[in-house]
């Protein structure tokens, strides 16, 4: 992971124009600075909390098998045919939540990954349902702040076991679909039991990060109960 850079602390004498700023201008500047610092935390994921999982032995040569504990996530769902548009809308809703748009008016630390559950439409011309989620950090797991936005909800995600394929690069819609197909082919090769849908994507990095990017596809393991 890479770290954001900070501007120099060198001081300069204010000009007349700068000295004429009103209190409102200063408040706006402070709010902008706060937003940039928050975005820096989102964009550079080093050190952020993530959900705990265990890995199984005897994994595939090109995928992992992970079991995630039951945890709470803050989520929002969108329907549409354009993946990127839907997830961008969802991200803004969830980002507002962690920035204090919740009933407790508290800020919540950003976590990784940003997961997206995909329920594909019935055909190529049908809308899919995308549920974007942020993992709720440990300090709020027992009692998460309730969302103020009616389109945002707290999700009690049950324990789940998933096959995970990790890949790099910039994960656009076409790449996600191709990587999902590769994972399906690997599972079919190994005779591993899996559910065709829904499946998950997981992202860990900002578009500003150019190298060593981490993206994942999660496919649910089929069990006797699911």
KEKE-3310 file (N, C-alpha, C; in steps of 0.2 Angstrom, whole numbers, plus 5000, padded with zeros to 4 digits):
npx = (5004:5002:5006:4998:5004:5009:5007:5019:5025:5030:5028:5020:5018:5002:4993:4984:4972:4970:4969:4957:4947:4932:4924:4915:4922:4933:4927:4922:4934:4940:4931:4933:4946:4945:4937:4946:4956:4949:4946:4958:4961:4952:4957:4970:4974:4982:4984:4971:4956:4950:4938:4939:4946:4948:4958:4957:4966:4974:4970:4965:4976:4976:4968:4960:4953:4942:4935:4924:4920:4904:4898:4894:4890:4889:4877:4871:4859:4858:4850:4853:4860:4873:4887:4898:4892:4882:4889:4897:4887:4883:4894:4896:4884:4888:4900:4895:4888:4899:4905:4897:4884:4873:4862:4868:4876:4890:4907:4914:4927:4935:4936:4943:4939:4930:4916:4906:4891:4884:4870:4865:4856:4842:4845:4855:4851:4845:4842:4854:4856:4866:4874:4883:4895:4902:4913:4910:4919:4928:4925:4912:4905:4896:4886:4881:4881:4865:4859:4855:4850:4838:4840:4851:4858:4860:4868:4867:4879:4880:4891:4902:4908:4920:4927:4941:4948:4962:4968:4977:4979:4968:4951:4939:4922:4922:4934:4931:4921:4928:4938:4930:4924:4936:4938:4927:4930:4941:4936:4927:4936:4942:4932:4925:4912:4901:4891:4882:4877:4873:4888:4903:4913:4928:4937:4952:4959:4963:4958:4969:4980:4994:5001:5004:4991:4976:4963:4948:4939:4925:4917:4904:4905:4897:4886:4878:4868:4866)
npy = (4994:5012:5028:5043:5059:5074:5091:5105:5112:5124:5142:5156:5174:5181:5187:5203:5199:5186:5189:5194:5184:5177:5171:5161:5157:5152:5141:5133:5130:5122:5112:5106:5102:5093:5083:5079:5073:5063:5056:5053:5043:5033:5031:5026:5011:5005:4998:4998:4991:4974:4961:4946:4930:4912:4901:4886:4871:4862:4870:4876:4877:4890:4898:4903:4896:4902:4905:4916:4925:4927:4943:4961:4972:4988:4992:4995:4994:4993:4993:4989:4990:4994:4992:5000:5012:5009:5005:5016:5025:5018:5018:5032:5034:5025:5031:5043:5039:5034:5046:5052:5053:5047:5040:5042:5052:5050:5048:5035:5023:5020:5004:4989:4975:4984:4977:4969:4962:4952:4949:4942:4948:4940:4938:4944:4956:4961:4969:4969:4966:4975:4975:4985:4985:4990:4984:4984:4992:4985:4991:4995:4984:4978:4987:4995:5012:5018:5019:5035:5038:5031:5022:5015:5001:4991:4976:4960:4949:4932:4918:4914:4903:4905:4903:4911:4921:4930:4945:4957:4974:4986:4985:4984:4982:4972:4965:4960:4951:4942:4937:4931:4921:4913:4909:4901:4891:4885:4880:4870:4862:4856:4850:4856:4860:4873:4888:4896:4909:4921:4931:4938:4953:4961:4975:4983:4995:5012:5021:5029:5022:5015:5003:4986:4982:4976:4965:4955:4940:4932:4917:4908:4894:4878:4870:4858:4864:4876)
npz = (5000:4997:5004:5007:5002:5011:5011:5011:5027:5027:5031:5024:5022:5024:5010:5006:5000:5005:5019:5019:5020:5025:5041:5036:5025:5030:5037:5027:5020:5031:5031:5019:5020:5030:5023:5013:5020:5025:5014:5010:5019:5015:5002:5003:5009:5019:5035:5038:5046:5043:5040:5049:5045:5041:5033:5023:5022:5008:4997:4981:4966:4961:4968:4984:4999:5010:5026:5033:5048:5056:5054:5055:5043:5034:5022:5005:4992:4974:4958:4941:4924:4922:4929:4935:4937:4946:4957:4960:4964:4975:4983:4987:4995:5006:5010:5015:5026:5034:5037:5045:5043:5050:5063:5075:5073:5072:5066:5057:5056:5041:5032:5025:5014:5001:4997:4985:4982:4969:4961:4947:4933:4924:4911:4897:4894:4905:4921:4934:4952:4963:4978:4988:5001:5016:5028:5046:5058:5072:5084:5083:5081:5090:5092:5080:5073:5068:5051:5043:5030:5021:5011:5015:5025:5039:5038:5044:5041:5039:5044:5031:5018:5006:4989:4983:4972:4968:4960:4950:4944:4936:4940:4930:4924:4914:4916:4929:4926:4918:4927:4936:4928:4926:4939:4941:4931:4936:4948:4943:4936:4947:4953:4964:4975:4972:4972:4959:4960:4972:4968:4974:4973:4978:4983:4986:4984:4979:4964:4961:4965:4957:4955:4961:4964:4972:4970:4971:4968:4975:4977:4982:4993:4990:5001:5012:5018:5010)
capx = (5000:5006:5004:4997:5009:5007:5010:5025:5023:5033:5023:5021:5014:4996:4991:4978:4966:4970:4967:4950:4943:4927:4923:4912:4927:4937:4924:4922:4941:4941:4927:4936:4952:4943:4935:4952:4959:4945:4947:4965:4961:4949:4961:4976:4971:4986:4982:4963:4953:4946:4935:4943:4944:4952:4959:4957:4971:4972:4967:4967:4982:4975:4962:4960:4946:4942:4929:4923:4915:4898:4899:4890:4892:4884:4876:4866:4858:4856:4849:4855:4864:4880:4891:4902:4887:4879:4894:4899:4881:4883:4900:4894:4880:4891:4904:4891:4887:4904:4907:4893:4876:4869:4858:4872:4881:4897:4911:4916:4933:4935:4939:4943:4938:4924:4913:4900:4887:4881:4864:4865:4849:4840:4848:4860:4847:4841:4846:4857:4856:4872:4874:4889:4896:4908:4914:4909:4925:4927:4922:4905:4901:4890:4880:4883:4876:4860:4859:4850:4848:4833:4843:4857:4855:4865:4868:4870:4881:4881:4897:4902:4915:4921:4933:4944:4953:4965:4971:4979:4976:4962:4946:4933:4917:4924:4939:4928:4917:4933:4941:4924:4924:4942:4937:4922:4933:4946:4932:4925:4942:4944:4926:4923:4905:4900:4885:4883:4875:4876:4895:4906:4919:4931:4942:4956:4964:4960:4961:4976:4986:4995:5004:5003:4984:4973:4956:4946:4932:4923:4912:4901:4905:4890:4886:4872:4862:4865)
capy = (5000:5018:5033:5050:5064:5080:5098:5107:5116:5131:5147:5162:5179:5181:5193:5206:5195:5180:5191:5196:5178:5178:5165:5156:5154:5147:5135:5130:5127:5117:5106:5103:5099:5087:5079:5077:5069:5057:5053:5050:5036:5028:5029:5022:5006:5002:4998:4998:4985:4970:4955:4940:4924:4907:4897:4879:4867:4859:4874:4875:4880:4897:4901:4901:4894:4906:4906:4923:4924:4931:4950:4966:4977:4993:4991:4998:4990:4996:4989:4992:4986:4997:4990:5005:5017:5007:5004:5023:5028:5015:5021:5039:5033:5022:5036:5048:5036:5034:5053:5055:5054:5041:5043:5044:5058:5049:5046:5028:5022:5016:4997:4986:4978:4986:4971:4970:4956:4953:4945:4944:4947:4933:4938:4949:4963:4962:4972:4965:4969:4976:4977:4987:4985:4992:4981:4989:4991:4981:4995:4997:4978:4976:4992:5000:5018:5016:5024:5040:5037:5025:5017:5012:4997:4987:4969:4954:4944:4926:4915:4911:4900:4907:4902:4918:4922:4937:4947:4964:4979:4991:4980:4986:4977:4966:4961:4956:4945:4937:4934:4926:4915:4910:4905:4895:4886:4882:4876:4865:4858:4853:4847:4859:4862:4880:4891:4900:4915:4927:4930:4944:4956:4964:4979:4986:5000:5018:5022:5033:5018:5012:4996:4981:4983:4970:4964:4948:4937:4927:4913:4904:4886:4875:4866:4854:4869:4881)
capz = (5000:4997:5008:5004:5004:5014:5009:5016:5033:5027:5031:5020:5025:5020:5006:5008:4998:5010:5025:5019:5021:5031:5045:5032:5020:5034:5039:5021:5019:5036:5029:5013:5022:5033:5018:5009:5025:5026:5007:5010:5023:5010:4996:5005:5014:5024:5042:5040:5048:5039:5043:5050:5041:5042:5027:5023:5019:5002:4992:4974:4964:4959:4973:4992:5002:5016:5030:5036:5053:5055:5056:5053:5037:5032:5015:5001:4985:4968:4952:4935:4919:4922:4936:4938:4939:4952:4963:4962:4968:4982:4987:4990:5001:5012:5012:5019:5032:5039:5038:5051:5041:5054:5068:5081:5071:5073:5061:5058:5052:5034:5032:5018:5007:4999:4994:4981:4981:4963:4959:4940:4930:4921:4904:4896:4894:4912:4926:4940:4959:4966:4985:4990:5008:5020:5035:5051:5062:5078:5090:5082:5079:5094:5091:5074:5072:5063:5045:5042:5024:5021:5006:5018:5030:5043:5036:5048:5036:5042:5042:5024:5015:4999:4985:4982:4966:4968:4953:4950:4938:4937:4939:4927:4923:4909:4920:4934:4923:4915:4932:4939:4924:4927:4945:4939:4927:4941:4953:4939:4935:4954:4956:4970:4975:4972:4970:4954:4961:4970:4969:4977:4971:4983:4981:4992:4982:4976:4957:4961:4966:4950:4955:4966:4966:4974:4968:4972:4966:4979:4975:4988:4993:4991:5007:5013:5020:5006)
cpx = (5004:5002:5003:5002:5005:5010:5015:5022:5026:5027:5025:5016:5008:4996:4985:4972:4965:4967:4960:4945:4938:4927:4920:4917:4931:4934:4923:4929:4942:4937:4930:4942:4950:4941:4941:4956:4955:4946:4953:4965:4957:4953:4967:4974:4975:4984:4975:4961:4950:4943:4940:4941:4949:4953:4960:4964:4969:4968:4969:4973:4982:4969:4963:4953:4946:4935:4929:4918:4909:4899:4894:4893:4887:4883:4871:4865:4856:4854:4850:4859:4871:4883:4894:4897:4884:4883:4896:4893:4882:4888:4899:4889:4883:4896:4901:4890:4893:4907:4902:4885:4873:4866:4862:4876:4888:4901:4914:4922:4932:4938:4940:4941:4931:4921:4907:4897:4883:4876:4863:4857:4848:4843:4852:4857:4843:4845:4848:4856:4863:4871:4881:4889:4902:4908:4914:4915:4923:4923:4915:4901:4895:4884:4882:4878:4871:4860:4853:4847:4844:4836:4849:4855:4861:4863:4871:4872:4883:4888:4896:4908:4915:4927:4935:4949:4956:4969:4973:4976:4970:4955:4940:4928:4919:4929:4936:4925:4922:4936:4936:4924:4930:4941:4933:4926:4938:4942:4929:4930:4943:4938:4924:4916:4904:4893:4886:4882:4872:4884:4897:4912:4922:4937:4946:4960:4960:4962:4967:4982:4987:4998:5003:4995:4981:4965:4954:4939:4931:4917:4910:4902:4898:4891:4879:4866:4861:4867)
cpy = (5006:5023:5039:5054:5070:5086:5100:5112:5123:5136:5153:5168:5180:5188:5196:5202:5189:5183:5193:5190:5179:5171:5160:5153:5150:5141:5130:5126:5122:5111:5103:5099:5092:5081:5075:5072:5062:5053:5049:5043:5031:5026:5025:5017:5003:5003:4998:4991:4981:4964:4950:4934:4919:4904:4890:4876:4864:4863:4873:4879:4888:4900:4899:4899:4898:4905:4912:4922:4929:4938:4955:4971:4982:4993:4995:4994:4995:4991:4993:4988:4989:4996:4996:5011:5016:5007:5011:5026:5025:5017:5027:5038:5030:5027:5041:5045:5036:5041:5056:5055:5047:5044:5045:5050:5057:5047:5039:5027:5018:5009:4995:4978:4981:4980:4973:4963:4957:4947:4946:4943:4941:4932:4943:4956:4964:4965:4967:4969:4969:4978:4978:4987:4987:4987:4986:4987:4988:4985:4996:4990:4977:4980:4997:5006:5016:5022:5029:5040:5030:5020:5013:5007:4993:4979:4965:4949:4938:4923:4912:4908:4902:4905:4909:4917:4929:4939:4955:4969:4983:4987:4984:4981:4971:4962:4957:4950:4940:4933:4929:4920:4910:4906:4899:4889:4882:4877:4869:4860:4853:4849:4849:4861:4870:4882:4896:4907:4916:4926:4937:4947:4960:4968:4982:4992:5006:5018:5025:5028:5014:5005:4992:4982:4976:4970:4956:4947:4932:4923:4908:4897:4883:4870:4862:4859:4875:4879)
cpz = (5000:5001:5004:5006:5007:5011:5014:5021:5032:5027:5027:5023:5020:5016:5008:5006:5003:5016:5025:5019:5026:5035:5041:5027:5024:5036:5033:5019:5024:5034:5024:5015:5026:5028:5014:5014:5025:5019:5007:5014:5019:5005:4997:5010:5019:5031:5043:5042:5043:5042:5044:5047:5043:5035:5028:5020:5012:4997:4985:4972:4962:4963:4980:4993:5009:5019:5034:5042:5052:5058:5053:5048:5036:5024:5011:4994:4980:4962:4946:4930:4919:4929:4939:4940:4945:4958:4965:4966:4975:4986:4990:4995:5007:5014:5017:5025:5037:5040:5043:5049:5043:5060:5074:5079:5072:5067:5062:5053:5046:5035:5025:5019:5007:4995:4990:4980:4974:4962:4952:4938:4926:4914:4903:4895:4900:4917:4932:4946:4962:4974:4988:4998:5011:5027:5041:5056:5069:5084:5089:5081:5083:5093:5086:5074:5066:5057:5046:5035:5023:5016:5009:5024:5033:5041:5041:5043:5040:5040:5035:5022:5008:4996:4983:4977:4967:4962:4954:4945:4941:4935:4937:4926:4919:4913:4925:4932:4921:4921:4936:4934:4925:4933:4944:4936:4932:4946:4949:4938:4941:4956:4962:4970:4976:4970:4965:4955:4968:4971:4972:4973:4977:4981:4987:4990:4979:4968:4956:4962:4959:4950:4961:4969:4968:4973:4969:4970:4972:4977:4981:4987:4994:4997:5007:5014:5015:4998)
residu = (UNK:UNK:UNK:UNK:UNK:UNK:UNK:UNK:UNK:UNK:UNK:UNK:UNK:UNK:UNK:UNK:UNK:UNK:UNK:UNK:UNK:UNK:UNK:UNK:UNK:UNK:UNK:UNK:UNK:UNK:UNK:UNK:UNK:UNK:UNK:UNK:UNK:UNK:UNK:UNK:UNK:UNK:UNK:UNK:UNK:UNK:UNK:UNK:UNK:UNK:UNK:UNK:UNK:UNK:UNK:UNK:UNK:UNK:UNK:UNK:UNK:UNK:UNK:UNK:UNK:UNK:UNK:UNK:UNK:UNK:UNK:UNK:UNK:UNK:UNK:UNK:UNK:UNK:UNK:UNK:UNK:UNK:UNK:UNK:UNK:UNK:UNK:UNK:UNK:UNK:UNK:UNK:UNK:UNK:UNK:UNK:UNK:UNK:UNK:UNK:UNK:UNK:UNK:UNK:UNK:UNK:UNK:UNK:UNK:UNK:UNK:UNK:UNK:UNK:UNK:UNK:UNK:UNK:UNK:UNK:UNK:UNK:UNK:UNK:UNK:UNK:UNK:UNK:UNK:UNK:UNK:UNK:UNK:UNK:UNK:UNK:UNK:UNK:UNK:UNK:UNK:UNK:UNK:UNK:UNK:UNK:UNK:UNK:UNK:UNK:UNK:UNK:UNK:UNK:UNK:UNK:UNK:UNK:UNK:UNK:UNK:UNK:UNK:UNK:UNK:UNK:UNK:UNK:UNK:UNK:UNK:UNK:UNK:UNK:UNK:UNK:UNK:UNK:UNK:UNK:UNK:UNK:UNK:UNK:UNK:UNK:UNK:UNK:UNK:UNK:UNK:UNK:UNK:UNK:UNK:UNK:UNK:UNK:UNK:UNK:UNK:UNK:UNK:UNK:UNK:UNK:UNK:UNK:UNK:UNK:UNK:UNK:UNK:UNK:UNK:UNK:UNK:UNK:UNK:UNK:UNK:UNK:UNK:UNK:UNK:UNK)
# end
